[in-house]
Amino acid sequence: MSAEMAVRGAVLAALRADGDLAGRVNGVSDGDVGQASGPYVMLAECSGADWGGKGLDGREVRIAIELRDPGEGAGGIAAMLTRVDGALHGLAGLARDGWHMVGVALIRSRIARPGPGHRREGGWRGVVDYRVRALRAEG
């Protein structure tokens, strides 16, 4: 399996396994949420690049996670961000589908309230990008 798919699967499983996050959202989706109403968490794009060293087969995978909270206060989106961060940092040391996750780092986060043209949506939107470095497991 590719490192990108292994990391994506690990991220999805970690987010779905977080009981506190599950209690705050209507779902954690791998891709488009369709007609689901917020709050929700959705895995967005994922990209990979070569990473490693002499004799080490590694990949650096970047994954974007979108968050949506229809609430007016910022407390909901802030709590979701905290839970997502905790779940992803828990991936370090995990082995999945032939890959060992050896490091996780937050690259950037963006939080905004939808503009005037999106008044029907209201609430808050966030996107967080993480970098997960993985090494291919031997044998």
TIPA-136940 format. One line per 4 residues: number of its first residue (from 1); for each residue x, y, z of N, C-alpha, C, O, CB. Coordinates in Angstrom, 2 decimals. Glycine has a CB too. Example, Ala and Ser with C-alpha at 12.3 -4.5 7.8 and 13.67 -1.06 7.14 Angstrom:
% TIPA-136940
1 = 13.19,-5.69,7.80,12.30,-4.50,7.80,13.20,-3.30,7.80,14.24,-3.32,8.46,11.31,-4.47,9.05 | 12.85,-2.25,7.08,13.67,-1.06,7.14,12.90,0.03,7.87,13.41,1.14,8.04,14.08,-0.60,5.72
This chain:
% TIPA-136940
1 = 0.84,-1.17,0.00,0.00,0.00,0.00,0.89,1.24,0.00,1.98,1.23,0.57,-0.96,0.00,1.22 | 0.43,2.30,-0.63,1.19,3.54,-0.66,1.21,4.19,0.72,0.30,3.98,1.53,0.60,4.52,-1.70 | 2.24,4.96,0.98,2.34,5.67,2.25,1.18,6.65,2.40,0.65,6.82,3.50,3.69,6.41,2.35 | 0.79,7.28,1.29,-0.30,8.24,1.36,-1.60,7.59,1.84,-2.30,8.14,2.68,-0.52,8.88,-0.01
5 = -1.89,6.41,1.32,-3.12,5.72,1.73,-3.00,5.17,3.15,-3.98,5.17,3.89,-3.44,4.59,0.75 | -1.81,4.71,3.52,-1.61,4.21,4.88,-1.78,5.34,5.90,-2.43,5.17,6.93,-0.21,3.57,5.02 | -1.18,6.50,5.61,-1.31,7.64,6.52,-2.75,8.13,6.56,-3.27,8.42,7.63,-0.37,8.79,6.09 | -3.39,8.22,5.40,-4.78,8.67,5.36,-5.66,7.75,6.20,-6.51,8.22,6.96,-5.28,8.73,3.90
9 = -5.47,6.45,6.05,-6.25,5.50,6.83,-5.98,5.63,8.32,-6.90,5.53,9.13,-5.95,4.09,6.38 | -4.71,5.85,8.69,-4.36,6.02,10.10,-4.97,7.29,10.68,-5.46,7.28,11.81,-2.85,6.04,10.27 | -4.95,8.38,9.91,-5.54,9.64,10.36,-7.04,9.46,10.56,-7.58,9.87,11.59,-5.25,10.77,9.35 | -7.70,8.87,9.60,-9.14,8.66,9.69,-9.48,7.81,10.92,-10.40,8.15,11.67,-9.68,7.99,8.41
13 = -8.76,6.72,11.12,-9.02,5.85,12.26,-8.78,6.58,13.58,-9.56,6.42,14.53,-8.14,4.59,12.19 | -7.72,7.37,13.66,-7.41,8.10,14.89,-8.50,9.12,15.21,-8.89,9.27,16.37,-6.06,8.80,14.78 | -8.97,9.83,14.20,-10.03,10.83,14.43,-11.33,10.16,14.84,-12.01,10.63,15.75,-10.25,11.67,13.15 | -11.67,9.06,14.20,-12.91,8.35,14.53,-12.85,7.70,15.90,-13.88,7.49,16.53,-13.21,7.31,13.48
17 = -11.64,7.36,16.37,-11.49,6.69,17.66,-11.52,7.67,18.84,-11.65,7.24,19.98,-10.19,5.92,17.69 | -11.39,8.95,18.57,-11.39,9.94,19.65,-12.82,10.16,20.14,-13.62,10.81,19.46,-10.75,11.28,19.18 | -13.13,9.63,21.30,-14.49,9.71,21.83,-14.98,11.12,22.07,-16.15,11.42,21.84,-14.57,8.95,23.11 | -14.09,12.00,22.53,-14.51,13.37,22.78,-14.83,14.09,21.48,-15.80,14.85,21.40,-13.43,14.12,23.55
21 = -14.02,13.85,20.45,-14.30,14.45,19.15,-15.61,13.92,18.60,-16.43,14.68,18.08,-13.15,14.17,18.15 | -15.82,12.60,18.71,-17.06,11.98,18.22,-18.28,12.58,18.90,-19.34,12.71,18.29,-17.03,10.47,18.44 | -18.13,12.95,20.18,-19.24,13.57,20.90,-19.52,15.00,20.49,-20.57,15.55,20.83,-18.98,13.52,22.36 | -18.60,15.62,19.76,-18.75,17.02,19.35,-19.20,17.19,17.90,-19.68,18.26,17.52,-17.44,17.74,19.55
25 = -19.04,16.13,17.09,-19.33,16.27,15.66,-20.39,15.26,15.20,-20.63,14.25,15.86,-18.05,16.09,14.84 | -21.00,15.57,14.06,-21.98,14.65,13.45,-21.30,13.58,12.63,-21.96,12.62,12.20,-22.96,15.42,12.59 | -20.01,13.71,12.40,-19.30,12.69,11.64,-17.89,13.09,11.30,-17.52,14.26,11.29,-20.05,12.37,10.40 | -17.10,12.06,11.01,-15.74,12.23,10.49,-15.73,11.51,9.16,-15.92,10.30,9.10,-14.62,11.65,11.49
29 = -15.51,12.26,8.09,-15.67,11.74,6.74,-14.34,11.69,5.99,-13.48,12.55,6.15,-16.65,12.59,5.97 | -14.19,10.66,5.18,-13.05,10.58,4.27,-13.50,11.18,2.95,-14.00,10.47,2.08,-12.54,9.09,4.09 | -13.31,12.47,2.80,-13.76,13.16,1.59,-15.09,13.85,1.81,-15.49,14.12,2.94,-13.88,12.18,0.44 | -15.76,14.13,0.73,-16.99,14.92,0.73,-18.02,14.42,1.73,-18.30,13.22,1.81,-17.60,14.93,-0.66
33 = -18.58,15.34,2.49,-19.59,14.98,3.50,-21.00,14.96,2.92,-21.95,14.63,3.63,-19.54,15.96,4.66 | -21.13,15.30,1.65,-22.46,15.31,1.03,-23.35,16.36,1.67,-22.96,17.53,1.78,-23.12,13.93,1.15 | -24.53,15.97,2.08,-25.50,16.89,2.66,-25.44,16.95,4.19,-26.34,17.50,4.82,-26.89,16.50,2.23 | -24.39,16.38,4.78,-24.29,16.37,6.24,-24.24,17.79,6.78,-23.65,18.69,6.19,-23.04,15.59,6.68
37 = -24.88,17.96,7.92,-24.84,19.27,8.57,-23.72,19.26,9.61,-23.36,18.21,10.15,-26.21,19.61,9.24 | -23.18,20.43,9.88,-22.12,20.55,10.86,-22.65,20.43,12.27,-23.86,20.54,12.50,-21.39,21.87,10.70 | -21.78,20.20,13.18,-20.34,20.18,13.01,-19.83,18.85,12.45,-20.41,17.79,12.70,-19.66,20.46,14.34 | -18.75,18.94,11.68,-18.14,17.73,11.14,-16.65,17.95,10.88,-16.16,19.08,10.89,-18.85,17.31,9.84
41 = -15.96,16.85,10.66,-14.55,16.84,10.29,-14.45,16.04,9.00,-15.09,15.00,8.86,-13.64,16.22,11.43 | -13.65,16.54,8.06,-13.53,15.87,6.76,-12.06,15.84,6.34,-11.36,16.85,6.38,-14.38,16.60,5.69 | -11.59,14.66,5.93,-10.25,14.58,5.36,-10.32,15.15,3.95,-11.18,14.76,3.16,-9.71,13.12,5.36 | -9.41,16.04,3.64,-9.37,16.66,2.32,-8.16,16.09,1.57,-7.87,14.89,1.68,-9.29,18.22,2.42
45 = -7.47,16.92,0.83,-6.40,16.40,-0.02,-5.21,15.92,0.79,-4.96,16.35,1.91,-5.96,17.47,-1.00 | -4.49,15.02,0.15,-3.33,14.38,0.74,-2.26,14.31,-0.35,-2.56,13.93,-1.49,-3.67,12.94,1.31 | -1.03,14.67,-0.03,0.04,14.59,-1.03,1.28,13.99,-0.37,1.46,14.08,0.84,0.35,15.99,-1.63 | 2.12,13.38,-1.19,3.31,12.75,-0.66,4.55,13.14,-1.44,4.48,13.51,-2.61,3.16,11.25,-0.68
49 = 5.68,13.06,-0.76,6.97,13.34,-1.38,8.01,12.39,-0.79,7.83,11.87,0.31,7.40,14.83,-1.17 | 9.07,12.19,-1.54,10.14,11.33,-1.06,10.76,11.94,0.19,10.98,13.14,0.26,11.21,11.13,-2.16 | 11.03,11.07,1.16,11.69,11.49,2.39,12.41,10.28,2.96,11.92,9.16,2.83,10.68,12.10,3.42 | 13.51,10.47,3.55,14.24,9.36,4.14,15.71,9.67,4.19,16.11,10.83,4.26,13.99,8.07,3.37
53 = 16.50,8.65,4.16,17.93,8.83,4.21,18.60,7.61,3.61,17.94,6.76,3.01,18.40,9.06,5.64 | 19.88,7.55,3.77,20.65,6.44,3.22,20.10,5.13,3.77,20.14,4.88,4.97,22.15,6.60,3.56 | 19.61,4.30,2.87,19.07,3.00,3.26,17.69,3.05,3.88,17.19,2.02,4.34,19.99,2.36,4.20 | 17.05,4.21,3.91,15.72,4.34,4.50,14.72,4.76,3.42,14.87,5.81,2.80,15.72,5.36,5.67
57 = 13.70,3.94,3.21,12.65,4.25,2.25,11.54,4.98,3.00,10.80,4.38,3.76,12.11,2.94,1.55 | 11.45,6.27,2.76,10.47,7.06,3.51,9.66,7.99,2.63,10.04,8.30,1.49,11.16,7.86,4.56 | 8.55,8.42,3.18,7.67,9.38,2.50,7.25,10.44,3.51,7.06,10.16,4.69,6.41,8.67,1.89 | 7.12,11.66,3.01,6.55,12.74,3.79,5.15,12.98,3.21,5.00,13.34,2.04,7.45,14.06,3.75
61 = 4.16,12.77,4.02,2.77,12.89,3.58,2.16,14.12,4.25,2.24,14.29,5.46,1.95,11.60,3.92 | 1.56,14.96,3.43,0.84,16.14,3.96,-0.65,15.91,3.75,-1.09,15.52,2.66,1.32,17.48,3.26 | -1.40,16.15,4.80,-2.84,15.92,4.74,-3.57,17.12,5.31,-3.21,17.65,6.35,-3.23,14.64,5.49 | -4.62,17.53,4.59,-5.47,18.64,5.04,-6.73,18.07,5.67,-7.32,17.11,5.18,-5.82,19.59,3.85
65 = -7.12,18.69,6.78,-8.32,18.28,7.49,-9.21,19.51,7.62,-8.79,20.54,8.13,-7.98,17.66,8.91 | -10.44,19.37,7.13,-11.40,20.49,7.19,-12.35,20.28,8.35,-12.78,19.16,8.64,-12.19,20.61,5.86 | -12.67,21.38,9.02,-13.59,21.37,10.16,-14.71,22.35,9.89,-14.50,23.40,9.28,-12.85,21.71,11.48 | -15.89,22.02,10.34,-17.04,22.92,10.16,-17.85,22.91,11.43,-18.25,21.85,11.92,-17.92,22.50,8.92
69 = -18.11,24.09,11.98,-18.94,24.22,13.17,-19.94,25.35,12.92,-19.54,26.50,12.77,-18.08,24.50,14.44 | -21.24,25.03,12.89,-22.24,26.06,12.62,-22.51,26.98,13.81,-23.26,27.94,13.66,-23.51,25.41,12.21 | -21.92,26.72,14.96,-22.16,27.54,16.14,-21.64,28.96,15.98,-20.72,29.21,15.20,-21.51,26.91,17.35 | -22.24,29.87,16.71,-21.84,31.28,16.63,-20.57,31.56,17.43,-19.76,32.39,17.02,-22.97,32.17,17.12
73 = -20.40,30.89,18.56,-19.22,31.11,19.38,-18.03,30.33,18.85,-18.20,29.35,18.13,-19.49,30.71,20.81 | -16.83,30.77,19.20,-15.61,30.13,18.72,-15.22,28.91,19.55,-14.28,28.20,19.18,-14.47,31.13,18.73 | -15.91,28.64,20.64,-15.55,27.53,21.51,-15.64,26.17,20.84,-14.81,25.30,21.10,-16.43,27.54,22.70 | -16.63,25.98,19.99,-16.80,24.68,19.33,-15.66,24.35,18.39,-15.12,23.24,18.43,-18.10,24.67,18.57
77 = -15.29,25.29,17.54,-14.22,25.03,16.58,-12.88,24.90,17.31,-12.03,24.11,16.92,-14.14,26.16,15.51 | -12.70,25.67,18.38,-11.47,25.58,19.16,-11.33,24.20,19.80,-10.25,23.62,19.78,-11.43,26.67,20.25 | -12.42,23.66,20.34,-12.39,22.33,20.95,-12.13,21.26,19.89,-11.40,20.29,20.15,-13.71,22.04,21.69 | -12.71,21.41,18.71,-12.48,20.45,17.63,-11.00,20.46,17.23,-10.41,19.40,17.04,-13.38,20.78,16.40
81 = -10.41,21.65,17.09,-9.01,21.75,16.72,-8.11,21.08,17.75,-7.14,20.40,17.39,-8.61,23.22,16.56 | -8.42,21.26,19.01,-7.64,20.63,20.08,-7.71,19.12,20.00,-6.69,18.44,20.14,-8.13,21.10,21.45 | -8.90,18.59,19.77,-9.07,17.13,19.68,-8.36,16.57,18.45,-7.71,15.53,18.53,-10.56,16.76,19.64 | -8.47,17.25,17.30,-7.79,16.80,16.08,-6.29,16.77,16.31,-5.62,15.81,15.94,-8.14,17.73,14.88
85 = -5.75,17.82,16.92,-4.31,17.89,17.16,-3.86,16.74,18.05,-2.84,16.10,17.77,-3.94,19.23,17.79 | -4.58,16.47,19.10,-4.23,15.37,19.99,-4.28,14.02,19.29,-3.39,13.18,19.47,-5.15,15.35,21.18 | -5.32,13.82,18.50,-5.46,12.54,17.78,-4.32,12.34,16.79,-3.79,11.23,16.68,-6.80,12.49,17.05 | -3.93,13.38,16.08,-2.87,13.23,15.09,-1.50,13.06,15.72,-0.69,12.27,15.22,-2.85,14.42,14.17
89 = -1.23,13.75,16.79,0.07,13.56,17.44,0.19,12.17,18.04,1.30,11.69,18.28,0.29,14.62,18.52 | -0.92,11.52,18.28,-0.90,10.14,18.76,-0.48,9.14,17.70,-0.27,7.96,18.01,-2.24,9.77,19.27 | -0.35,9.57,16.45,0.06,8.67,15.37,1.55,8.33,15.41,1.96,7.28,14.91,-0.28,9.28,14.02 | 2.36,9.21,15.99,3.81,8.98,16.02,4.09,7.65,16.70,3.64,7.40,17.82,4.56,10.14,16.76
93 = 4.84,6.80,16.02,5.17,5.48,16.54,4.24,4.38,16.06,4.53,3.20,16.27,5.16,5.51,18.02 | 3.15,4.74,15.42,2.18,3.76,14.93,2.67,3.10,13.64,3.28,3.76,12.79,0.82,4.43,14.69 | 2.41,1.81,13.49,2.70,1.10,12.25,1.37,0.72,11.62,0.45,0.26,12.30,3.59,-0.18,12.50 | 1.26,0.93,10.29,0.02,0.62,9.58,0.33,0.31,8.13,1.03,1.06,7.46,-0.98,1.78,9.69
97 = -0.20,-0.80,7.65,-0.12,-1.17,6.24,1.30,-1.07,5.67,1.49,-0.59,4.55,-1.04,-0.30,5.44 | 2.28,-1.51,6.44,3.65,-1.54,5.96,4.43,-0.26,6.15,5.54,-0.13,5.62,3.64,-1.88,4.54 | 3.89,0.69,6.89,4.57,1.96,7.12,4.58,2.29,8.60,3.59,2.08,9.30,3.90,3.09,6.32 | 5.71,2.82,9.08,5.85,3.30,10.46,5.79,4.82,10.44,6.60,5.46,9.78,7.18,2.79,11.12
101 = 4.84,5.39,11.17,4.75,6.85,11.29,5.81,7.27,12.32,5.72,6.89,13.48,3.29,7.32,11.71 | 6.78,8.05,11.90,7.87,8.41,12.80,7.81,9.86,13.27,8.55,10.24,14.18,9.18,8.16,12.13 | 6.97,10.66,12.68,6.86,12.05,13.11,5.61,12.70,12.58,5.18,12.44,11.45,8.07,12.84,12.67 | 5.01,13.56,13.40,3.81,14.29,13.02,4.02,15.75,13.41,4.47,16.04,14.52,2.52,13.70,13.70
105 = 3.70,16.66,12.51,3.85,18.09,12.81,2.71,18.87,12.16,2.31,18.60,11.03,5.22,18.61,12.32 | 2.22,19.85,12.89,1.25,20.79,12.34,2.01,21.75,11.43,3.00,22.35,11.85,0.48,21.57,13.48 | 1.55,21.89,10.21,2.19,22.79,9.26,1.55,24.18,9.32,2.25,25.19,9.42,2.10,22.22,7.83 | 0.21,24.22,9.26,-0.49,25.50,9.35,-1.96,25.24,9.63,-2.48,24.14,9.42,-0.33,26.32,8.04
109 = -2.61,26.27,10.11,-4.06,26.18,10.33,-4.69,27.51,9.91,-4.09,28.58,10.02,-4.40,25.85,11.82 | -5.90,27.39,9.42,-6.66,28.56,8.99,-8.06,28.44,9.56,-8.71,27.40,9.43,-6.69,28.70,7.44 | -8.53,29.51,10.18,-9.87,29.53,10.75,-10.54,30.80,10.27,-9.94,31.88,10.28,-9.84,29.45,12.33 | -11.80,30.67,9.86,-12.53,31.85,9.38,-14.01,31.68,9.59,-14.52,30.56,9.70,-12.23,32.11,7.89
113 = -14.69,32.80,9.63,-16.14,32.80,9.59,-16.51,33.03,8.13,-15.93,33.90,7.48,-16.77,33.91,10.55 | -17.47,32.27,7.60,-17.87,32.51,6.21,-18.31,33.96,6.01,-18.94,34.55,6.89,-19.00,31.55,5.80 | -17.98,34.50,4.85,-18.29,35.90,4.55,-19.77,36.16,4.33,-20.60,35.25,4.44,-17.52,36.33,3.34 | -20.10,37.43,4.01,-21.51,37.83,3.85,-22.26,37.04,2.78,-23.46,36.83,2.90,-21.57,39.30,3.51
117 = -21.57,36.59,1.75,-22.22,35.81,0.70,-22.59,34.40,1.15,-23.31,33.70,0.45,-21.32,35.73,-0.50 | -22.11,34.00,2.31,-22.36,32.66,2.83,-23.15,32.70,4.13,-23.01,31.82,4.97,-21.05,31.91,3.05 | -23.97,33.71,4.29,-24.68,33.93,5.55,-25.52,32.72,5.95,-25.67,32.45,7.14,-25.57,35.14,5.44 | -26.05,31.98,4.98,-26.90,30.83,5.32,-26.10,29.75,6.04,-26.68,28.95,6.79,-27.53,30.26,4.05
121 = -24.78,29.72,5.83,-23.96,28.70,6.47,-23.58,29.12,7.89,-23.62,28.29,8.80,-22.71,28.44,5.65 | -23.21,30.37,8.09,-22.84,30.85,9.41,-21.74,30.03,10.05,-21.10,29.19,9.40,-24.03,30.86,10.30 | -21.52,30.28,11.33,-20.58,29.48,12.08,-19.13,29.70,11.71,-18.72,30.81,11.34,-20.90,28.06,11.92 | -18.35,28.62,11.82,-16.91,28.67,11.64,-16.43,27.57,10.71,-17.02,26.49,10.66,-16.21,28.57,12.97
125 = -15.37,27.85,9.97,-14.69,26.86,9.13,-13.21,26.88,9.47,-12.64,27.94,9.75,-14.93,27.15,7.60 | -12.61,25.73,9.45,-11.18,25.65,9.69,-10.55,24.61,8.78,-11.20,23.66,8.37,-10.90,25.31,11.16 | -9.29,24.81,8.47,-8.50,23.82,7.73,-7.16,23.74,8.44,-6.51,24.75,8.70,-8.34,24.22,6.20 | -6.75,22.51,8.74,-5.43,22.30,9.35,-4.65,21.34,8.46,-5.19,20.34,7.98,-5.56,21.75,10.80
129 = -3.39,21.65,8.26,-2.50,20.83,7.45,-1.43,20.22,8.35,-0.78,20.91,9.13,-1.85,21.67,6.30 | -1.28,18.91,8.22,-0.28,18.19,9.00,0.71,17.51,8.07,0.38,17.15,6.93,-0.94,17.15,9.93 | 1.92,17.33,8.58,2.95,16.57,7.90,3.18,15.30,8.71,3.44,15.36,9.92,4.27,17.40,7.72 | 3.09,14.16,8.05,3.39,12.89,8.70,4.53,12.24,7.94,4.44,12.02,6.73,2.12,11.94,8.75
133 = 5.62,11.95,8.64,6.75,11.27,8.02,6.67,9.80,8.37,6.45,9.42,9.52,8.10,11.87,8.49 | 6.85,8.98,7.34,6.70,7.52,7.51,7.85,6.79,6.83,8.33,7.20,5.77,5.33,7.04,6.94 | 8.26,5.72,7.45,9.29,4.83,6.89,8.67,3.49,6.57,7.86,2.97,7.32,10.47,4.66,7.87 | 9.08,2.93,5.42,8.56,1.61,5.04,9.06,0.57,6.03,10.25,0.53,6.37,8.99,1.24,3.58
137 = 8.14,-0.26,6.48,8.51,-1.33,7.41,9.26,-2.42,6.66,8.99,-2.67,5.48,7.25,-1.92,8.10 | 10.17,-3.04,7.32,10.93,-4.13,6.70,10.13,-5.41,6.71,9.42,-5.72,7.67,12.28,-4.33,7.41 | 10.28,-6.16,5.63,9.78,-7.50,5.47,8.42,-7.77,5.83,7.97,-8.90,5.70,10.53,-8.33,6.17
